[in-house]
Amino acid sequence: MKQITSPDTQRLIDDMVETMREYNGAGLAAPQVHTLQQICVIEVNGNPRYPDAPSIPLTVLINPVVTPLTSEMDDGWEGCLSVPDMRGVVPRYTAVRLEAYGRDGERIDTVAKEFFARVIQHETDHLHGIVYVDRMRDLSTLTHLAEWNKHWLGNEEQDD
């Protein structure tokens, strides 16, 4: 608990939030900023990269454990700050249980569904060295953002 509330950890969290917001990300994981800690931050609130996404308040996850609550998966478009200007269709569980510690060391134990569940899975994958491209079933959907905007946007519902 002391390590979570230490000035170094709190500064890392602040820096991650600032970076995520600067690049209009929906989330950011510590390995994306070259730090091998089990920390990720998530927030979606009027984000221009996700104009139709439901709002997600700032969420800090430390040592998260994600457990699928269903075998049902949904294919949705994802992008990533670690794979700039690319998008691809990724299957994700539609509901997960999230257990973690929050920014102040409080226990988090909640059920996340749909878009929030997708973002949690995406960010926690980073903590295990996995990027969304590793989860794609069909690499033919991997496309540059300019091509995605021209050929895919409007043809499929955006869900990333």
C-alpha positions in Angstrom: 0.0 0.0 0.0 2.8 2.4 0.8 4.3 1.9 -2.6 1.0 2.8 -4.3 0.8 6.1 -2.4 4.5 6.9 -2.7 5.5 10.2 -4.4 7.2 8.2 -7.2 4.2 6.1 -8.0 1.8 9.1 -7.8 4.1 11.1 -10.2 4.1 8.2 -12.6 0.3 8.0 -12.6 0.1 11.8 -13.1 2.6 11.6 -16.0 0.6 8.7 -17.6 -2.7 10.6 -17.3 -1.1 13.6 -18.9 0.4 11.6 -21.7 -2.9 9.7 -22.4 -4.8 13.0 -22.6 -2.1 14.7 -24.7 -2.4 11.9 -27.3 -6.2 11.5 -27.0 -5.8 7.9 -25.9 -8.6 6.0 -24.1 -6.0 4.5 -21.9 -2.3 4.0 -21.3 -0.3 1.3 -19.6 3.0 1.7 -17.8 5.0 -0.4 -20.3 4.0 2.0 -23.0 6.0 4.7 -21.2 8.9 2.3 -20.7 8.1 1.4 -17.1 7.7 -2.2 -16.0 5.0 -1.8 -13.5 1.4 -3.2 -13.4 -0.3 0.2 -13.8 -2.7 1.5 -16.4 -5.0 4.5 -16.6 -8.2 4.8 -18.5 -10.4 7.7 -19.4 -12.9 8.6 -22.2 -14.7 11.9 -21.9 -15.3 13.9 -25.1 -12.4 12.2 -26.7 -12.1 13.2 -30.4 -10.7 9.8 -31.3 -13.8 8.1 -29.8 -16.6 10.6 -30.5 -19.4 8.0 -30.1 -17.9 6.1 -27.1 -19.6 6.2 -23.8 -17.9 8.2 -21.1 -15.5 6.5 -18.8 -14.3 8.5 -15.7 -10.6 8.6 -15.0 -9.7 5.1 -13.7 -6.4 4.0 -12.3 -5.7 0.3 -12.2 -2.8 -1.1 -10.2 -2.1 -4.9 -10.4 -5.3 -5.6 -12.3 -6.7 -9.0 -12.7 -9.3 -9.4 -15.5 -11.5 -12.5 -15.6 -14.0 -13.1 -18.5 -17.6 -13.5 -17.3 -18.9 -14.9 -20.5 -17.7 -16.8 -23.5 -19.4 -14.2 -25.7 -17.0 -12.0 -27.7 -17.6 -9.0 -29.9 -15.5 -7.9 -32.8 -14.6 -4.2 -32.7 -12.2 -1.7 -34.2 -9.2 -0.8 -32.1 -6.3 1.5 -32.4 -3.3 2.0 -30.1 -0.8 4.7 -29.2 1.9 2.1 -29.5 0.9 1.2 -33.1 0.3 4.8 -34.4 -2.2 5.5 -37.2 -3.3 1.9 -37.5 -6.7 0.2 -36.8 -7.8 -3.4 -36.8 -10.8 -5.6 -35.8 -10.2 -7.3 -32.5 -12.4 -9.8 -30.6 -12.9 -9.0 -27.0 -15.0 -10.5 -24.2 -18.2 -8.5 -23.7 -18.2 -8.7 -19.9 -15.3 -9.0 -17.5 -14.7 -8.9 -13.8 -12.0 -6.4 -12.8 -10.1 -6.7 -9.6 -7.3 -4.2 -8.9 -6.1 -1.4 -6.6 -7.0 2.2 -7.3 -4.8 5.3 -7.1 -5.1 5.6 -3.3 -4.7 1.9 -2.7 -8.4 1.2 -2.5 -9.7 -2.2 -3.7 -11.6 -2.3 -7.0 -13.8 -5.2 -7.7 -16.3 -4.5 -10.4 -18.0 -5.9 -13.5 -17.3 -4.1 -16.8 -19.3 -4.5 -20.0 -19.0 -3.6 -23.6 -16.8 -0.6 -24.4 -15.4 -0.3 -20.9 -14.6 -4.1 -20.9 -12.9 -3.7 -24.3 -10.7 -0.8 -23.0 -9.8 -2.7 -19.8 -8.8 -5.8 -21.8 -6.7 -3.7 -24.3 -4.8 -1.8 -21.5 -4.2 -4.9 -19.3 -2.9 -6.8 -22.4 -0.1 -4.2 -22.5 0.9 -5.3 -18.9 1.5 -8.7 -20.3 3.4 -7.7 -23.5 0.4 -8.1 -25.8 -0.8 -5.5 -28.3 -4.1 -5.6 -30.1 -2.5 -6.8 -33.4 -1.6 -10.0 -31.5 -5.4 -10.6 -30.8 -6.6 -10.0 -34.3 -8.1 -13.1 -36.0 -7.9 -11.6 -39.5 -5.0 -9.3 -40.4 -6.8 -8.2 -43.6 -8.6 -5.6 -41.4 -5.3 -4.1 -40.2 -5.3 -0.7 -42.0 -3.8 2.7 -41.8 -6.0 5.3 -40.2 -6.4 7.3 -43.5 -7.6 4.2 -45.3 -9.8 3.2 -42.4 -11.5 6.7 -42.5 -11.9 6.3 -46.3 -13.1 2.7 -46.6 -14.3 1.4 -43.3 -15.7 4.3 -41.3 -19.4 4.4 -41.9 -19.3 0.8 -43.4 -19.0 -0.7 -39.9 -19.8 0.7 -36.5 -16.8 2.1 -34.8 -16.2 0.2 -31.6 -12.8 0.8 -30.2 
